[in-house]
Amino acid sequence: MINIRTLRKIENNGGLTLRRGRIINYKSGYQVATEGVTTTNIAEVRSLIIAYDGNCGLWLCDGIWYIDKCHRVTTKREALEVGRTHDQLSVFKWADKSLIYC
């Protein structure tokens, strides 16, 4: 499971995706969130990762941590459908690490 020391290395506007608590990168597909929370407390980030069974995406922006329960899907169509159903602003495209707005 990811530790606080690794979280502290994340720079502003940086983030990562976890699967079972380990950092993961895919070459294709889309990452889409179904729910999420925010916090300014780095210790709480680890608790939230555990609450999501280590399956989440997180990023840091201006002192605010965003933690999303998420999963990978293979098609853009499915990613956008799930994203819209869960009121997400965007989905993450693994191939070029870009955002696609819902």
N, CA, C and O atoms as CSV, one atom per row, in Angstrom:
chain,resi,resn,atom,element,x,y,z
A,1,MET,N,N,0.854,-1.185,0.000
A,1,MET,CA,C,0.000,0.000,0.000
A,1,MET,C,C,0.894,1.241,0.000
A,1,MET,O,O,1.919,1.280,0.681
A,2,ILE,N,N,0.502,2.230,-0.754
A,2,ILE,CA,C,1.258,3.471,-0.868
A,2,ILE,C,C,1.421,4.123,0.519
A,2,ILE,O,O,0.536,4.015,1.368
A,3,ASN,N,N,2.542,4.787,0.733
A,3,ASN,CA,C,2.789,5.400,2.039
A,3,ASN,C,C,2.818,6.931,1.952
A,3,ASN,O,O,2.837,7.508,0.864
A,4,ILE,N,N,2.821,7.557,3.101
A,4,ILE,CA,C,2.810,9.029,3.202
A,4,ILE,C,C,4.038,9.629,2.522
A,4,ILE,O,O,3.937,10.670,1.872
A,5,ARG,N,N,5.179,8.992,2.662
A,5,ARG,CA,C,6.413,9.503,2.060
A,5,ARG,C,C,6.256,9.646,0.539
A,5,ARG,O,O,6.699,10.642,-0.033
A,6,THR,N,N,5.633,8.664,-0.116
A,6,THR,CA,C,5.390,8.732,-1.557
A,6,THR,C,C,4.405,9.843,-1.886
A,6,THR,O,O,4.580,10.556,-2.874
A,7,LEU,N,N,3.379,9.993,-1.072
A,7,LEU,CA,C,2.398,11.058,-1.291
A,7,LEU,C,C,3.045,12.428,-1.196
A,7,LEU,O,O,2.704,13.328,-1.964
A,8,ARG,N,N,3.962,12.597,-0.280
A,8,ARG,CA,C,4.635,13.895,-0.103
A,8,ARG,C,C,5.499,14.275,-1.308
A,8,ARG,O,O,5.824,15.448,-1.488
A,9,LYS,N,N,5.866,13.311,-2.120
A,9,LYS,CA,C,6.681,13.580,-3.308
A,9,LYS,C,C,5.850,14.111,-4.477
A,9,LYS,O,O,6.405,14.595,-5.462
A,10,ILE,N,N,4.537,14.023,-4.372
A,10,ILE,CA,C,3.677,14.507,-5.451
A,10,ILE,C,C,3.687,16.030,-5.454
A,10,ILE,O,O,3.415,16.670,-4.438
A,11,GLU,N,N,4.001,16.589,-6.601
A,11,GLU,CA,C,4.079,18.043,-6.732
A,11,GLU,C,C,2.724,18.614,-7.120
A,11,GLU,O,O,1.823,17.878,-7.522
A,12,ASN,N,N,2.587,19.931,-6.995
A,12,ASN,CA,C,1.349,20.606,-7.362
A,12,ASN,C,C,0.962,20.250,-8.802
A,12,ASN,O,O,1.805,20.251,-9.699
A,13,ASN,N,N,-0.294,19.953,-9.003
A,13,ASN,CA,C,-0.861,19.524,-10.285
A,13,ASN,C,C,-0.354,18.151,-10.730
A,13,ASN,O,O,-0.480,17.787,-11.899
A,14,GLY,N,N,0.209,17.406,-9.808
A,14,GLY,CA,C,0.654,16.048,-10.082
A,14,GLY,C,C,-0.275,15.047,-9.421
A,14,GLY,O,O,-1.034,15.388,-8.513
A,15,GLY,N,N,-0.206,13.827,-9.880
A,15,GLY,CA,C,-1.040,12.796,-9.301
A,15,GLY,C,C,-0.619,11.422,-9.758
A,15,GLY,O,O,0.418,11.251,-10.399
A,16,LEU,N,N,-1.436,10.444,-9.419
A,16,LEU,CA,C,-1.165,9.075,-9.800
A,16,LEU,C,C,-2.427,8.241,-9.682
A,16,LEU,O,O,-3.426,8.671,-9.106
A,17,THR,N,N,-2.364,7.040,-10.239
A,17,THR,CA,C,-3.479,6.103,-10.189
A,17,THR,C,C,-3.015,4.865,-9.452
A,17,THR,O,O,-1.900,4.385,-9.653
A,18,LEU,N,N,-3.876,4.360,-8.605
A,18,LEU,CA,C,-3.557,3.179,-7.815
A,18,LEU,C,C,-4.501,2.028,-8.142
A,18,LEU,O,O,-5.688,2.224,-8.402
A,19,ARG,N,N,-3.950,0.850,-8.121
A,19,ARG,CA,C,-4.748,-0.371,-8.209
A,19,ARG,C,C,-4.267,-1.269,-7.080
A,19,ARG,O,O,-3.102,-1.662,-7.031
A,20,ARG,N,N,-5.179,-1.584,-6.179
A,20,ARG,CA,C,-4.842,-2.369,-4.984
A,20,ARG,C,C,-3.711,-1.723,-4.191
A,20,ARG,O,O,-2.876,-2.406,-3.598
A,21,GLY,N,N,-3.704,-0.386,-4.194
A,21,GLY,CA,C,-2.733,0.356,-3.403
A,21,GLY,C,C,-1.371,0.548,-4.036
A,21,GLY,O,O,-0.481,1.138,-3.424
A,22,ARG,N,N,-1.198,0.059,-5.255
A,22,ARG,CA,C,0.089,0.195,-5.950
A,22,ARG,C,C,-0.070,1.102,-7.166
A,22,ARG,O,O,-1.098,1.080,-7.843
A,23,ILE,N,N,0.958,1.896,-7.431
A,23,ILE,CA,C,0.934,2.805,-8.573
A,23,ILE,C,C,0.872,1.983,-9.859
A,23,ILE,O,O,1.604,1.009,-10.036
A,24,ILE,N,N,-0.025,2.409,-10.748
A,24,ILE,CA,C,-0.230,1.676,-12.004
A,24,ILE,C,C,-0.279,2.648,-13.168
A,24,ILE,O,O,-0.735,3.783,-13.029
A,25,ASN,N,N,0.192,2.191,-14.311
A,25,ASN,CA,C,0.095,2.932,-15.570
A,25,ASN,C,C,-0.350,1.952,-16.641
A,25,ASN,O,O,0.163,0.836,-16.724
A,26,TYR,N,N,-1.293,2.367,-17.448
A,26,TYR,CA,C,-1.759,1.550,-18.562
A,26,TYR,C,C,-1.335,2.202,-19.874
A,26,TYR,O,O,-1.056,3.400,-19.913
A,27,LYS,N,N,-1.286,1.424,-20.939
A,27,LYS,CA,C,-0.931,1.950,-22.255
A,27,LYS,C,C,-2.170,2.357,-23.050
A,27,LYS,O,O,-2.078,3.143,-23.994
A,28,SER,N,N,-3.326,1.820,-22.665
A,28,SER,CA,C,-4.554,2.108,-23.407
A,28,SER,C,C,-5.747,2.115,-22.459
A,28,SER,O,O,-5.625,1.791,-21.277
A,29,GLY,N,N,-6.897,2.488,-22.999
A,29,GLY,CA,C,-8.112,2.535,-22.209
A,29,GLY,C,C,-8.305,3.897,-21.561
A,29,GLY,O,O,-7.594,4.861,-21.847
A,30,TYR,N,N,-9.286,3.939,-20.684
A,30,TYR,CA,C,-9.694,5.189,-20.049
A,30,TYR,C,C,-9.927,4.953,-18.567
A,30,TYR,O,O,-10.434,3.903,-18.172
A,31,GLN,N,N,-9.565,5.909,-17.764
A,31,GLN,CA,C,-9.798,5.836,-16.329
A,31,GLN,C,C,-10.972,6.752,-16.027
A,31,GLN,O,O,-10.988,7.913,-16.436
A,32,VAL,N,N,-11.949,6.223,-15.308
A,32,VAL,CA,C,-13.150,6.995,-15.032
A,32,VAL,C,C,-13.530,6.845,-13.563
A,32,VAL,O,O,-13.444,5.756,-12.995
A,33,ALA,N,N,-13.946,7.943,-12.961
A,33,ALA,CA,C,-14.308,7.951,-11.543
A,33,ALA,C,C,-15.816,7.792,-11.371
A,33,ALA,O,O,-16.615,8.238,-12.195
A,34,THR,N,N,-16.167,7.143,-10.277
A,34,THR,CA,C,-17.579,6.990,-9.940
A,34,THR,C,C,-17.956,7.798,-8.700
A,34,THR,O,O,-19.137,8.045,-8.458
A,35,GLU,N,N,-16.980,8.203,-7.929
A,35,GLU,CA,C,-17.208,9.066,-6.769
A,35,GLU,C,C,-15.870,9.625,-6.325
A,35,GLU,O,O,-14.820,9.154,-6.763
A,36,GLY,N,N,-15.899,10.621,-5.465
A,36,GLY,CA,C,-14.649,11.193,-5.004
A,36,GLY,C,C,-14.823,12.119,-3.823
A,36,GLY,O,O,-15.932,12.542,-3.494
A,37,VAL,N,N,-13.706,12.424,-3.193
A,37,VAL,CA,C,-13.680,13.329,-2.047
A,37,VAL,C,C,-12.455,14.231,-2.149
A,37,VAL,O,O,-11.521,13.941,-2.896
A,38,THR,N,N,-12.465,15.305,-1.408
A,38,THR,CA,C,-11.322,16.207,-1.348
A,38,THR,C,C,-10.920,16.405,0.105
A,38,THR,O,O,-11.734,16.270,1.019
A,39,THR,N,N,-9.650,16.727,0.298
A,39,THR,CA,C,-9.145,17.019,1.634
A,39,THR,C,C,-7.875,17.856,1.508
A,39,THR,O,O,-7.225,17.863,0.462
A,40,THR,N,N,-7.541,18.540,2.557
A,40,THR,CA,C,-6.270,19.261,2.622
A,40,THR,C,C,-5.292,18.551,3.556
A,40,THR,O,O,-4.158,18.997,3.726
A,41,ASN,N,N,-5.727,17.457,4.154
A,41,ASN,CA,C,-4.946,16.719,5.142
A,41,ASN,C,C,-4.308,15.489,4.497
A,41,ASN,O,O,-5.007,14.544,4.132
A,42,ILE,N,N,-2.996,15.502,4.359
A,42,ILE,CA,C,-2.304,14.396,3.702
A,42,ILE,C,C,-2.484,13.072,4.439
A,42,ILE,O,O,-2.521,12.020,3.801
A,43,ALA,N,N,-2.596,13.098,5.764
A,43,ALA,CA,C,-2.823,11.860,6.517
A,43,ALA,C,C,-4.187,11.260,6.174
A,43,ALA,O,O,-4.345,10.039,6.157
A,44,GLU,N,N,-5.156,12.108,5.904
A,44,GLU,CA,C,-6.481,11.636,5.534
A,44,GLU,C,C,-6.474,10.985,4.142
A,44,GLU,O,O,-7.281,10.098,3.864
A,45,VAL,N,N,-5.572,11.425,3.286
A,45,VAL,CA,C,-5.473,10.844,1.943
A,45,VAL,C,C,-5.248,9.345,2.047
A,45,VAL,O,O,-5.910,8.572,1.356
A,46,ARG,N,N,-4.335,8.929,2.891
A,46,ARG,CA,C,-4.047,7.501,3.032
A,46,ARG,C,C,-5.273,6.744,3.539
A,46,ARG,O,O,-5.552,5.640,3.072
A,47,SER,N,N,-5.999,7.318,4.478
A,47,SER,CA,C,-7.227,6.680,4.980
A,47,SER,C,C,-8.259,6.524,3.871
A,47,SER,O,O,-8.950,5.508,3.801
A,48,LEU,N,N,-8.364,7.529,3.006
A,48,LEU,CA,C,-9.317,7.469,1.899
A,48,LEU,C,C,-8.894,6.423,0.863
A,48,LEU,O,O,-9.739,5.738,0.287
A,49,ILE,N,N,-7.599,6.306,0.631
A,49,ILE,CA,C,-7.105,5.268,-0.273
A,49,ILE,C,C,-7.504,3.888,0.262
A,49,ILE,O,O,-7.962,3.034,-0.497
A,50,ILE,N,N,-7.332,3.682,1.535
A,50,ILE,CA,C,-7.717,2.412,2.163
A,50,ILE,C,C,-9.224,2.196,2.051
A,50,ILE,O,O,-9.674,1.082,1.784
A,51,ALA,N,N,-10.002,3.254,2.254
A,51,ALA,CA,C,-11.466,3.149,2.158
A,51,ALA,C,C,-11.907,2.739,0.758
A,51,ALA,O,O,-12.939,2.087,0.600
A,52,TYR,N,N,-11.135,3.116,-0.259
A,52,TYR,CA,C,-11.440,2.743,-1.644
A,52,TYR,C,C,-10.709,1.457,-2.047
A,52,TYR,O,O,-10.569,1.174,-3.237
A,53,ASP,N,N,-10.252,0.695,-1.083
A,53,ASP,CA,C,-9.541,-0.571,-1.319
A,53,ASP,C,C,-8.314,-0.396,-2.207
A,53,ASP,O,O,-7.903,-1.326,-2.901
A,54,GLY,N,N,-7.736,0.794,-2.180
A,54,GLY,CA,C,-6.535,1.054,-2.962
A,54,GLY,C,C,-6.776,1.247,-4.446
A,54,GLY,O,O,-5.826,1.322,-5.225
A,55,ASN,N,N,-8.043,1.330,-4.846
A,55,ASN,CA,C,-8.396,1.494,-6.267
A,55,ASN,C,C,-8.904,2.912,-6.484
A,55,ASN,O,O,-10.102,3.178,-6.395
A,56,CYS,N,N,-7.972,3.819,-6.771
A,56,CYS,CA,C,-8.361,5.216,-6.897
A,56,CYS,C,C,-7.315,6.011,-7.667
A,56,CYS,O,O,-6.189,5.567,-7.891
A,57,GLY,N,N,-7.733,7.181,-8.052
A,57,GLY,CA,C,-6.826,8.141,-8.645
A,57,GLY,C,C,-6.726,9.309,-7.686
A,57,GLY,O,O,-7.695,9.632,-7.000
A,58,LEU,N,N,-5.580,9.938,-7.630
A,58,LEU,CA,C,-5.455,11.096,-6.752
A,58,LEU,C,C,-4.524,12.114,-7.379
A,58,LEU,O,O,-3.601,11.780,-8.122
A,59,TRP,N,N,-4.796,13.355,-7.056
A,59,TRP,CA,C,-3.912,14.428,-7.504
A,59,TRP,C,C,-3.995,15.571,-6.519
A,59,TRP,O,O,-4.934,15.682,-5.730
A,60,LEU,N,N,-2.984,16.417,-6.588
A,60,LEU,CA,C,-2.829,17.541,-5.682
A,60,LEU,C,C,-2.871,18.825,-6.483
A,60,LEU,O,O,-2.147,18.973,-7.468
A,61,CYS,N,N,-3.711,19.750,-6.067
A,61,CYS,CA,C,-3.811,21.036,-6.746
A,61,CYS,C,C,-3.968,22.139,-5.701
A,61,CYS,O,O,-4.986,22.217,-5.013
A,62,ASP,N,N,-2.954,22.984,-5.594
A,62,ASP,CA,C,-2.968,24.132,-4.680
A,62,ASP,C,C,-3.339,23.747,-3.251
A,62,ASP,O,O,-4.145,24.417,-2.604
A,63,GLY,N,N,-2.741,22.660,-2.770
A,63,GLY,CA,C,-2.942,22.232,-1.387
A,63,GLY,C,C,-4.181,21.386,-1.150
A,63,GLY,O,O,-4.432,20.963,-0.022
A,64,ILE,N,N,-4.951,21.136,-2.184
A,64,ILE,CA,C,-6.162,20.314,-2.048
A,64,ILE,C,C,-5.901,18.973,-2.731
A,64,ILE,O,O,-5.487,18.923,-3.889
A,65,TRP,N,N,-6.145,17.905,-2.005
A,65,TRP,CA,C,-6.034,16.552,-2.531
A,65,TRP,C,C,-7.393,16.117,-3.059
A,65,TRP,O,O,-8.412,16.277,-2.386
A,66,TYR,N,N,-7.399,15.569,-4.262
A,66,TYR,CA,C,-8.606,15.013,-4.875
A,66,TYR,C,C,-8.404,13.501,-4.965
A,66,TYR,O,O,-7.444,13.033,-5.578
A,67,ILE,N,N,-9.301,12.749,-4.360
A,67,ILE,CA,C,-9.203,11.297,-4.355
A,67,ILE,C,C,-10.482,10.748,-4.959
A,67,ILE,O,O,-11.570,10.974,-4.428
A,68,ASP,N,N,-10.359,10.025,-6.068
A,68,ASP,CA,C,-11.514,9.483,-6.780
A,68,ASP,C,C,-11.472,7.969,-6.819
A,68,ASP,O,O,-10.454,7.377,-7.180
A,69,LYS,N,N,-12.569,7.348,-6.450
A,69,LYS,CA,C,-12.720,5.915,-6.678
A,69,LYS,C,C,-12.891,5.758,-8.186
A,69,LYS,O,O,-13.789,6.355,-8.778
A,70,CYS,N,N,-12.036,4.961,-8.798
A,70,CYS,CA,C,-12.076,4.888,-10.254
A,70,CYS,C,C,-11.724,3.494,-10.741
A,70,CYS,O,O,-11.235,2.646,-9.995
A,71,HIS,N,N,-11.990,3.294,-12.015
A,71,HIS,CA,C,-11.621,2.044,-12.659
A,71,HIS,C,C,-11.364,2.297,-14.142
A,71,HIS,O,O,-11.713,3.348,-14.680
A,72,ARG,N,N,-10.753,1.319,-14.779
A,72,ARG,CA,C,-10.379,1.433,-16.184
A,72,ARG,C,C,-11.421,0.749,-17.053
A,72,ARG,O,O,-11.899,-0.340,-16.736
A,73,VAL,N,N,-11.761,1.404,-18.151
A,73,VAL,CA,C,-12.634,0.822,-19.173
A,73,VAL,C,C,-11.887,0.894,-20.500
A,73,VAL,O,O,-10.940,1.666,-20.645
A,74,THR,N,N,-12.314,0.091,-21.461
A,74,THR,CA,C,-11.544,0.008,-22.708
A,74,THR,C,C,-11.981,0.980,-23.788
A,74,THR,O,O,-11.172,1.353,-24.638
A,75,THR,N,N,-13.249,1.402,-23.778
A,75,THR,CA,C,-13.712,2.259,-24.873
A,75,THR,C,C,-14.035,3.672,-24.395
A,75,THR,O,O,-14.435,3.897,-23.253
A,76,LYS,N,N,-13.848,4.601,-25.307
A,76,LYS,CA,C,-14.178,6.001,-25.030
A,76,LYS,C,C,-15.666,6.143,-24.751
A,76,LYS,O,O,-16.070,6.876,-23.849
A,77,ARG,N,N,-16.469,5.446,-25.521
A,77,ARG,CA,C,-17.919,5.519,-25.355
A,77,ARG,C,C,-18.341,5.108,-23.939
A,77,ARG,O,O,-19.130,5.798,-23.294
A,78,GLU,N,N,-17.810,3.988,-23.471
A,78,GLU,CA,C,-18.151,3.534,-22.116
A,78,GLU,C,C,-17.635,4.508,-21.063
A,78,GLU,O,O,-18.328,4.796,-20.087
A,79,ALA,N,N,-16.425,5.013,-21.260
A,79,ALA,CA,C,-15.850,5.956,-20.301
A,79,ALA,C,C,-16.720,7.207,-20.175
A,79,ALA,O,O,-17.002,7.665,-19.067
A,80,LEU,N,N,-17.140,7.754,-21.309
A,80,LEU,CA,C,-17.981,8.954,-21.271
A,80,LEU,C,C,-19.347,8.662,-20.664
A,80,LEU,O,O,-19.895,9.490,-19.937
A,81,GLU,N,N,-19.892,7.501,-20.957
A,81,GLU,CA,C,-21.182,7.128,-20.388
A,81,GLU,C,C,-21.103,7.022,-18.864
A,81,GLU,O,O,-21.961,7.553,-18.158
A,82,VAL,N,N,-20.088,6.345,-18.365
A,82,VAL,CA,C,-19.904,6.220,-16.912
A,82,VAL,C,C,-19.628,7.594,-16.307
A,82,VAL,O,O,-20.191,7.944,-15.269
A,83,GLY,N,N,-18.769,8.365,-16.951
A,83,GLY,CA,C,-18.452,9.699,-16.451
A,83,GLY,C,C,-19.674,10.589,-16.344
A,83,GLY,O,O,-19.865,11.264,-15.332
A,84,ARG,N,N,-20.497,10.597,-17.367
A,84,ARG,CA,C,-21.721,11.418,-17.343
A,84,ARG,C,C,-22.702,10.931,-16.285
A,84,ARG,O,O,-23.327,11.734,-15.592
A,85,THR,N,N,-22.833,9.612,-16.163
A,85,THR,CA,C,-23.738,9.037,-15.155
A,85,THR,C,C,-23.344,9.474,-13.749
A,85,THR,O,O,-24.203,9.667,-12.889
A,86,HIS,N,N,-22.052,9.627,-13.519
A,86,HIS,CA,C,-21.556,9.977,-12.185
A,86,HIS,C,C,-21.130,11.446,-12.086
A,86,HIS,O,O,-20.346,11.816,-11.213
A,87,ASP,N,N,-21.656,12.273,-12.989
A,87,ASP,CA,C,-21.434,13.727,-12.955
A,87,ASP,C,C,-19.951,14.116,-12.928
A,87,ASP,O,O,-19.562,15.052,-12.231
A,88,GLN,N,N,-19.136,13.393,-13.687
A,88,GLN,CA,C,-17.718,13.717,-13.765
A,88,GLN,C,C,-17.501,14.782,-14.839
A,88,GLN,O,O,-18.246,14.846,-15.817
A,89,LEU,N,N,-16.492,15.603,-14.654
A,89,LEU,CA,C,-16.152,16.620,-15.650
A,89,LEU,C,C,-15.392,16.027,-16.822
A,89,LEU,O,O,-15.529,16.482,-17.958
A,90,SER,N,N,-14.582,14.998,-16.538
A,90,SER,CA,C,-13.745,14.424,-17.584
A,90,SER,C,C,-13.372,12.989,-17.248
A,90,SER,O,O,-13.600,12.508,-16.138
A,91,VAL,N,N,-12.792,12.317,-18.241
A,91,VAL,CA,C,-12.196,10.998,-18.057
A,91,VAL,C,C,-10.753,11.090,-18.532
A,91,VAL,O,O,-10.402,11.984,-19.302
A,92,PHE,N,N,-9.929,10.175,-18.076
A,92,PHE,CA,C,-8.503,10.195,-18.391
A,92,PHE,C,C,-8.198,9.166,-19.472
A,92,PHE,O,O,-8.535,7.991,-19.331
A,93,LYS,N,N,-7.560,9.612,-20.551
A,93,LYS,CA,C,-7.171,8.728,-21.642
A,93,LYS,C,C,-5.718,8.300,-21.428
A,93,LYS,O,O,-4.808,9.129,-21.428
A,94,TRP,N,N,-5.519,6.999,-21.247
A,94,TRP,CA,C,-4.194,6.493,-20.934
A,94,TRP,C,C,-3.192,6.650,-22.074
A,94,TRP,O,O,-2.022,6.935,-21.819
A,95,ALA,N,N,-3.615,6.474,-23.309
A,95,ALA,CA,C,-2.683,6.461,-24.446
A,95,ALA,C,C,-1.803,7.706,-24.509
A,95,ALA,O,O,-0.600,7.614,-24.752
A,96,ASP,N,N,-2.411,8.871,-24.288
A,96,ASP,CA,C,-1.628,10.109,-24.346
A,96,ASP,C,C,-1.721,10.932,-23.059
A,96,ASP,O,O,-1.291,12.085,-23.007
A,97,LYS,N,N,-2.292,10.312,-22.024
A,97,LYS,CA,C,-2.409,10.941,-20.703
A,97,LYS,C,C,-3.121,12.304,-20.780
A,97,LYS,O,O,-2.690,13.290,-20.183
A,98,SER,N,N,-4.217,12.315,-21.531
A,98,SER,CA,C,-4.986,13.545,-21.690
A,98,SER,C,C,-6.368,13.386,-21.041
A,98,SER,O,O,-6.786,12.279,-20.699
A,99,LEU,N,N,-7.055,14.501,-20.883
A,99,LEU,CA,C,-8.416,14.492,-20.374
A,99,LEU,C,C,-9.397,14.653,-21.532
A,99,LEU,O,O,-9.154,15.409,-22.473
A,100,ILE,N,N,-10.500,13.932,-21.442
A,100,ILE,CA,C,-11.582,14.081,-22.393
A,100,ILE,C,C,-12.785,14.540,-21.598
A,100,ILE,O,O,-13.248,13.838,-20.700
A,101,TYR,N,N,-13.288,15.705,-21.923
A,101,TYR,CA,C,-14.393,16.274,-21.156
A,101,TYR,C,C,-15.723,15.609,-21.519
A,101,TYR,O,O,-16.042,15.369,-22.684
A,102,CYS,N,N,-16.473,15.327,-20.459
A,102,CYS,CA,C,-17.767,14.656,-20.634
A,102,CYS,C,C,-18.797,15.626,-21.179
A,102,CYS,O,O,-19.949,15.248,-21.394
